[in-house]
Amino acid sequence: MRSWWPLFLAAGLVLLTASSALCDNLLQNADFKAGTQGWHGDGKAVFLKPDGTEGSETDEGAIPVLRLSLAKGHPLSIYQIIRSKDALGALKLSVQVYASIDFKRSTHASDYLLQEEWLQMPVVDFMVRFMPDFWESDGTLKAGQWVTVGGEGLGSNAADVRSLFFVVPPGEGYVYIKNPTLTP
């Protein structure tokens, strides 16, 4: 008689590894299945179809994402507050970003200047900012394509509360975000 325990053991290890990886993500609602719950700022929960157009949950292949609309004259952001002492030490960030076909970043330097110096944005397509440790990562977007933006930094500040910002430049069009992870 054949023993099934090796198959069950292998399946269990796969599930344990996958669930462990999911638990390591310090971000809540990173799949956006609960809309914008846990996220604050200028974003909106929508469903994006494989052809890059917005649709509904019932459309074939549509996935939940966060949409940030670019605005004339100033950057916009969506952020999550992280209340965790787990956000100390080396941290890795990854997020997939999609620029709409009509994405066009502003070329006016004055659009990137804000009253608070720490809020100012460099002239880039997309930026991630982790506060209060103040590390940043940016990405160059390609209209109509998913791009992975990643970075590493230190959660070195003794603060109990941190914030992770996804920032879009002033301009026209939309930026969609999926699969954000922040792991120790």
C-alpha positions as CSV (number, residue, x, y, z in Angstrom):
1,M,0.0,0.0,0.0
2,R,1.3,3.4,-0.9
3,S,2.0,6.0,1.8
4,W,0.5,9.5,1.2
5,W,2.4,11.2,4.0
6,P,5.3,12.6,1.7
7,L,2.7,14.3,-0.5
8,F,0.9,15.8,2.5
9,L,4.2,16.9,4.0
10,A,5.2,18.6,0.8
11,A,1.8,20.3,0.5
12,G,2.0,21.5,4.1
13,L,5.4,23.0,3.6
14,V,4.3,24.9,0.5
15,L,1.3,26.3,2.4
16,L,3.4,27.2,5.4
17,T,6.0,29.0,3.2
18,A,3.2,30.9,1.3
19,S,1.4,31.9,4.5
20,S,4.6,32.9,6.2
21,A,5.5,35.2,3.3
22,L,2.0,36.8,3.4
23,C,2.3,37.3,7.2
24,D,5.6,39.1,6.9
25,N,4.0,41.9,4.9
26,L,3.7,44.9,7.3
27,L,1.0,46.5,5.2
28,Q,-2.7,45.8,5.7
29,N,-5.1,45.3,2.9
30,A,-2.2,45.0,0.4
31,D,-4.5,43.1,-2.1
32,F,-7.1,46.0,-2.0
33,K,-9.9,43.5,-1.7
34,A,-11.3,45.7,1.1
35,G,-11.1,48.8,-1.1
36,T,-9.2,51.6,0.5
37,Q,-9.5,50.3,4.1
38,G,-6.3,51.0,5.9
39,W,-5.2,53.5,3.2
40,H,-5.5,57.2,3.5
41,G,-5.1,60.1,1.1
42,D,-5.9,60.7,-2.6
43,G,-6.4,57.2,-3.9
44,K,-9.5,55.3,-5.0
45,A,-10.1,51.6,-5.1
46,V,-11.0,50.4,-8.7
47,F,-10.8,47.3,-10.8
48,L,-8.3,47.2,-13.6
49,K,-8.9,44.9,-16.6
50,P,-5.9,43.3,-18.5
51,D,-6.3,45.8,-21.3
52,G,-5.5,48.7,-18.9
53,T,-9.1,50.0,-18.7
54,E,-11.2,50.2,-15.6
55,G,-14.0,47.8,-15.1
56,S,-15.9,46.0,-12.4
57,E,-15.2,43.0,-10.2
58,T,-17.2,40.8,-12.5
59,D,-15.1,41.6,-15.6
60,E,-12.9,38.7,-16.7
61,G,-9.3,39.2,-15.4
62,A,-10.1,42.4,-13.6
63,I,-8.0,42.9,-10.4
64,P,-8.5,45.3,-7.4
65,V,-6.0,48.2,-7.5
66,L,-5.6,51.7,-6.0
67,R,-5.8,54.5,-8.5
68,L,-4.1,57.9,-8.1
69,S,-5.2,60.6,-10.4
70,L,-2.5,63.1,-11.4
71,A,-3.4,66.7,-10.6
72,K,-2.3,69.9,-12.1
73,G,0.1,72.0,-10.0
74,H,0.9,69.5,-7.1
75,P,1.8,65.9,-6.3
76,L,-0.8,63.6,-4.7
77,S,-0.3,60.5,-2.5
78,I,-1.9,57.6,-0.7
79,Y,-0.4,56.3,2.4
80,Q,-0.7,53.7,5.2
81,I,0.1,54.2,8.8
82,I,2.1,51.3,10.3
83,R,1.8,50.9,14.0
84,S,4.5,48.3,14.6
85,K,7.8,47.8,16.2
86,D,8.4,45.2,13.6
87,A,9.3,48.0,11.2
88,L,12.8,48.3,12.7
89,G,16.0,47.3,11.0
90,A,16.4,46.4,7.3
91,L,13.1,46.7,5.4
92,K,12.4,45.7,1.8
93,L,9.7,47.4,-0.3
94,S,8.1,46.3,-3.6
95,V,5.1,47.6,-5.4
96,Q,3.8,47.2,-8.9
97,V,2.8,50.4,-10.7
98,Y,0.9,51.0,-13.9
99,A,0.8,54.3,-15.8
100,S,-2.3,55.0,-17.9
101,I,-1.8,55.5,-21.6
102,D,-2.4,59.3,-21.2
103,F,0.1,59.6,-18.3
104,K,2.1,62.8,-18.6
105,R,4.3,64.2,-15.8
106,S,4.4,67.9,-15.4
107,T,7.6,69.6,-16.8
108,H,7.1,72.7,-14.5
109,A,9.6,72.6,-11.7
110,S,7.4,74.9,-9.6
111,D,4.7,72.2,-9.5
112,Y,6.9,70.0,-7.4
113,L,7.6,72.6,-4.7
114,L,5.4,72.6,-1.6
115,Q,5.4,74.7,1.5
116,E,6.8,72.0,3.7
117,E,10.3,71.2,2.4
118,W,10.1,67.5,3.5
119,L,6.9,67.1,1.4
120,Q,8.5,68.3,-1.8
121,M,8.9,65.7,-4.6
122,P,11.8,65.3,-6.9
123,V,10.9,65.4,-10.6
124,V,10.2,61.6,-11.1
125,D,7.3,59.5,-12.3
126,F,6.6,57.8,-9.0
127,M,8.0,57.9,-5.5
128,V,7.8,55.9,-2.3
129,R,8.6,57.7,0.9
130,F,8.9,56.0,4.3
131,M,8.6,58.3,7.3
132,P,9.8,59.2,9.9
133,D,13.0,57.4,8.9
134,F,12.9,59.4,5.7
135,W,14.0,57.0,3.0
136,E,12.8,57.2,-0.5
137,S,12.7,55.1,-3.7
138,D,11.5,56.2,-7.1
139,G,10.6,54.6,-10.4
140,T,10.4,55.4,-14.0
141,L,7.0,54.4,-15.4
142,K,6.1,53.2,-18.9
143,A,2.7,54.1,-20.1
144,G,0.5,51.0,-20.5
145,Q,2.9,48.7,-18.7
146,W,3.3,47.3,-15.2
147,V,6.7,48.3,-13.6
148,T,8.0,47.1,-10.3
149,V,9.4,49.8,-8.0
150,G,11.5,48.5,-5.1
151,G,13.8,49.7,-2.4
152,E,15.5,49.0,0.8
153,G,15.9,51.1,3.8
154,L,16.3,51.1,7.6
155,G,13.6,51.5,10.1
156,S,16.1,53.1,12.4
157,N,13.9,55.6,14.2
158,A,12.5,54.5,17.6
159,A,9.0,55.7,16.6
160,D,6.0,53.4,17.2
161,V,4.2,54.9,14.2
162,R,5.5,55.0,10.7
163,S,3.9,56.0,7.3
164,L,4.5,54.6,3.9
165,F,3.6,57.0,1.1
166,F,3.1,56.3,-2.6
167,V,3.4,59.7,-4.4
168,V,2.5,60.6,-7.9
169,P,3.8,63.8,-9.7
170,P,1.7,66.7,-10.9
171,G,0.4,66.1,-14.4
172,E,-2.2,64.3,-16.3
173,G,-3.5,60.7,-16.3
174,Y,-3.6,57.9,-13.7
175,V,-1.3,55.7,-11.8
176,Y,-2.5,52.3,-10.6
177,I,-0.9,50.4,-7.7
178,K,-1.0,46.6,-6.9
179,N,0.8,44.1,-4.7
180,P,2.6,46.5,-2.3
181,T,4.8,44.7,0.2
182,L,6.9,46.0,3.1
183,T,8.8,43.2,4.8
184,P,11.5,43.0,7.5
